[in-house]
Amino acid sequence: MEKHADDRPDWDSYFMSIAEVVSRRGNCSRRKVAAVVVSEHRIISTGYNGTPRGVRNCFEGGCARCAGTAPSGSDLSECVCCHAEENAITQAAYHGIRLKGSTIYVTISPCLTCAKMIINAGICEVVYGGDYAFTEQTRALLSEAGVKCRRYRPSEIVERKN
C-alpha cells in the first residue's frame, strides 16, 4: 500500500475555514464576521455578527446605524449589532457550555469590549484573521490577562502525488 502525504488542513486552517463559512450567516449589512470556539479540537460554540435574537436583521433595517452613512468605526455606540465573539460567548452561556481553557478563532481581530468578554469567559487563546480595531490597549489587556493571541497564517497544503 502506497503512503500519501497528509494533505489534510492543519487545525488552524480547519477552524478558520469553518469560521469563514459561519461568517456568511452574519446579518450585518456592513461586514460579515464569525467566531468559532474550540476545546480539544472540537467546536463548542459559534457566533456571527448581527442584531440580537428577536430583532429584525440588520440588512432588513434592524440597525439604523448600519443602514445609515456613518463612516466605518464611527457612531459605534449607536449600533445594535452584536459582534461575532460576543455571540459565540453568549450562545455558549445560553446553552450552558463552559468556555474555560478554550481557543476562539475569529475572522478579524477582537475589539476592546470583545477582548474583555474573552478574558472573563476564560478563553485562553485568540487566533484571528484580518485586523479590525486591534489596538495596543486591546493587545496589552489580553496579554496581561494571560490570553495568548496570534494572527492566523495559512499554511501550505502538501499536494498528494498519484
Residue, then its C-alpha position, 0 to 999 in steps of 0.5 A: m500500500e502506497k503512503h500519501a502525504d497528509d494533505r489534510p488542513d492543519w487545525d488552524s486552517y480547519f477552524m478558520s475555514i469553518a469560521e469563514v463559512v459561519s461568517r456568511r450567516g452574519n446579518c450585518s449589512r456592513r461586514k460579515v464576521a464569525a467566531v468559532v470556539v474550540s476545546e480539544h479540537r472540537i467546536i463548542s460554540t459559534g457566533y456571527n455578527g448581527t442584531p440580537r435574537g428577536v430583532r429584525n436583521c440588520f440588512e432588513g433595517g434592524c440597525a439604523r446605524c448600519a443602514g445609515t452613512a456613518p463612516s466605518g468605526s464611527d457612531l459605534s455606540e449607536c449600533v445594535c449589532c452584536h459582534a461575532e465573539e460576543n455571540a459565540i460567548t453568549q450562545a455558549a452561556y445560553h446553552g450552558i457550555r463552559l468556555k474555560g481553557s478554550t481557543i476562539y478563532v475569529t475572522i478579524s481581530p477582537c475589539l476592546t469590549c470583545a477582548k474583555m468578554i474573552i478574558n472573563a469567559g476564560i478563553c485562553e487563546v485568540v487566533y484571528g484573521g484580518d485586523y479590525a480595531f486591534t489596538e495596543q490597549t486591546r493587545a496589552l489587556l489580553s496579554e496581561a490577562g494571560v490570553k495568548c493571541r496570534r494572527y492566523r497564517p495559512s499554511e501550505i497544503v502538501e499536494r498528494k502525488n498519484 
